[in-house]
Amino acid sequence: MTELLTDRVCVVTGAASGIGRSIALAFADHGAAVVVADIRREPREGGRPTYEVIQEDGGTARFVETDVSNPDDLERAVAVAAEEGALNVMVNNAGVLEWREFTEVTEAEYDRTMDVNAKGTFFGCQAAAKAMLDGDGGSIINLSSTAGIRGAAAYPSYCASKGAIRLLTYALADDLGPEGIRVNAIHPGAVESEMTRADSRVVDTEREDAFTEETPLGRLGQPEEVADAAVYLASELSSYVNGESLLVDGGISNT
Ligand SMILES: NC(=O)c1ccc[n+]([C@@H]2O[C@H](COP(=O)([O-])OP(=O)(O)OC[C@H]3O[C@@H](n4cnc5c(N)ncnc54)[C@H](O)[C@@H]3O)[C@@H](O)[C@H]2O)c1
């Protein structure tokens, strides 16, 4: 499509499905080589695996089975990316959501949410930073959420994990900026994916009506709209952007 990401080597966690899949496809469209790092190959929503679609379109993509809650897996995904050249872009996108009232959250649910979302992002950033410090710098993009900015009673452990990602992003922007590594976060609003369809049952329910009524643009977002923000943060278009919380939420957070 463009040459915005030509010759860039990118790891996208959780890229089998949903938003991560759209980011991986968009990165490949803009010329990047992509490592799809996920616990599953097949998209949750169905269809062909992301890496196969990219390969069949003539792009460069590899799949690395990765559980982001295991730092060794993240190191391995980054090492595979390094085989394509120096790692330029890391997207910590893998995430899980439990829609549960505060008093009903179990320790196991809390641990899973924090392990995948907060710990997975923390060690994803660490694995990427180590590789980028040995290279020419880079761009790290963390998927937070509007739930990392304002609290929601319906998913308290998710809010805690996404708030952690926001502050981690600011800390690392301060730490790694001087090394030529930009660290930014994307905060999507409600976006159509299996997370909002199957896990939180927002899509096509009264919950969707509540979101769309509150959202100035009057609809849910699409994964491709988040992917466009990721392309911006991955590319030189955002060369002076560091420590940013980029809302992609139809205006719901600030109105
Ligand atoms: N969909 C939304 O409305 C929305 C809104 C704000 C933020 N987000 C965030 O965007 C990101 C992507 O969400 P989505 O809607 O595409 O979700 P999704 O459920 O459609 O896809 C998530 C992907 O992450 C993978 N994954 C889950 N646990 C993993 C693990 N331990 N290791 C590796 N991969 C793992 C899944 O296999 C899946 O492919 C998440 O971080 C989510 O919190 C989503």
PDBQT file of the ligand as one rigid body, heavy atoms in Angstrom, charges set to zero:
ROOT
HETATM    1  N1  LIG A 301     -12.041  -5.043  21.528  1.00  0.00    +0.000 N 
HETATM    2  C1  LIG A 301     -12.115  -3.966  22.281  1.00  0.00    +0.000 C 
HETATM    3  O1  LIG A 301     -13.183  -3.342  22.430  1.00  0.00    +0.000 OA
HETATM    4  C2  LIG A 301     -10.887  -3.431  22.969  1.00  0.00    +0.000 A 
HETATM    5  C3  LIG A 301     -10.963  -2.173  23.576  1.00  0.00    +0.000 A 
HETATM    6  C4  LIG A 301      -9.853  -1.671  24.218  1.00  0.00    +0.000 A 
HETATM    7  C5  LIG A 301      -8.685  -2.390  24.252  1.00  0.00    +0.000 A 
HETATM    8  N2  LIG A 301      -8.633  -3.615  23.666  1.00  0.00    +0.000 N 
HETATM    9  C6  LIG A 301      -7.383  -4.349  23.757  1.00  0.00    +0.000 C 
HETATM   10  O2  LIG A 301      -6.922  -4.683  22.473  1.00  0.00    +0.000 OA
HETATM   11  C7  LIG A 301      -6.210  -5.900  22.519  1.00  0.00    +0.000 C 
HETATM   12  C8  LIG A 301      -6.760  -6.886  21.492  1.00  0.00    +0.000 C 
HETATM   13  O3  LIG A 301      -8.122  -7.139  21.817  1.00  0.00    +0.000 OA
HETATM   14  P1  LIG A 301      -9.114  -7.867  20.806  1.00  0.00    +0.000 P 
HETATM   15  O4  LIG A 301     -10.408  -7.159  20.934  1.00  0.00    +0.000 OA
HETATM   16  O5  LIG A 301      -8.494  -8.001  19.491  1.00  0.00    +0.000 OA
HETATM   17  O6  LIG A 301      -9.249  -9.288  21.521  1.00  0.00    +0.000 OA
HETATM   18  P2  LIG A 301      -9.434 -10.746  20.870  1.00  0.00    +0.000 P 
HETATM   19  O7  LIG A 301      -9.892 -11.595  21.988  1.00  0.00    +0.000 OA
HETATM   20  O8  LIG A 301     -10.226 -10.646  19.644  1.00  0.00    +0.000 OA
HETATM   21  O9  LIG A 301      -7.949 -11.167  20.461  1.00  0.00    +0.000 OA
HETATM   22  C9  LIG A 301      -6.984 -11.324  21.457  1.00  0.00    +0.000 C 
HETATM   23  C10 LIG A 301      -5.844 -12.176  20.937  1.00  0.00    +0.000 C 
HETATM   24  O10 LIG A 301      -4.901 -12.293  22.014  1.00  0.00    +0.000 OA
HETATM   25  C11 LIG A 301      -4.507 -13.658  22.118  1.00  0.00    +0.000 C 
HETATM   26  N3  LIG A 301      -4.091 -13.982  23.466  1.00  0.00    +0.000 N 
HETATM   27  C12 LIG A 301      -4.854 -14.095  24.578  1.00  0.00    +0.000 A 
HETATM   28  N4  LIG A 301      -4.115 -14.483  25.609  1.00  0.00    +0.000 NA
HETATM   29  C13 LIG A 301      -2.845 -14.633  25.149  1.00  0.00    +0.000 A 
HETATM   30  C14 LIG A 301      -1.632 -15.014  25.740  1.00  0.00    +0.000 A 
HETATM   31  N5  LIG A 301      -1.557 -15.368  27.026  1.00  0.00    +0.000 N 
HETATM   32  N6  LIG A 301      -0.522 -15.024  24.974  1.00  0.00    +0.000 NA
HETATM   33  C15 LIG A 301      -0.577 -14.709  23.657  1.00  0.00    +0.000 A 
HETATM   34  N7  LIG A 301      -1.708 -14.344  23.045  1.00  0.00    +0.000 NA
HETATM   35  C16 LIG A 301      -2.821 -14.307  23.786  1.00  0.00    +0.000 A 
HETATM   36  C17 LIG A 301      -5.740 -14.449  21.707  1.00  0.00    +0.000 C 
HETATM   37  O11 LIG A 301      -5.400 -15.775  21.328  1.00  0.00    +0.000 OA
HETATM   38  C18 LIG A 301      -6.269 -13.602  20.570  1.00  0.00    +0.000 C 
HETATM   39  O12 LIG A 301      -5.707 -14.003  19.337  1.00  0.00    +0.000 OA
HETATM   40  C19 LIG A 301      -6.314  -6.401  23.959  1.00  0.00    +0.000 C 
HETATM   41  O13 LIG A 301      -5.184  -5.997  24.694  1.00  0.00    +0.000 OA
HETATM   42  C20 LIG A 301      -7.526  -5.668  24.463  1.00  0.00    +0.000 C 
HETATM   43  O14 LIG A 301      -7.536  -5.544  25.873  1.00  0.00    +0.000 OA
HETATM   44  C21 LIG A 301      -9.701  -4.155  23.012  1.00  0.00    +0.000 A 
ENDROOT
TORSDOF 0
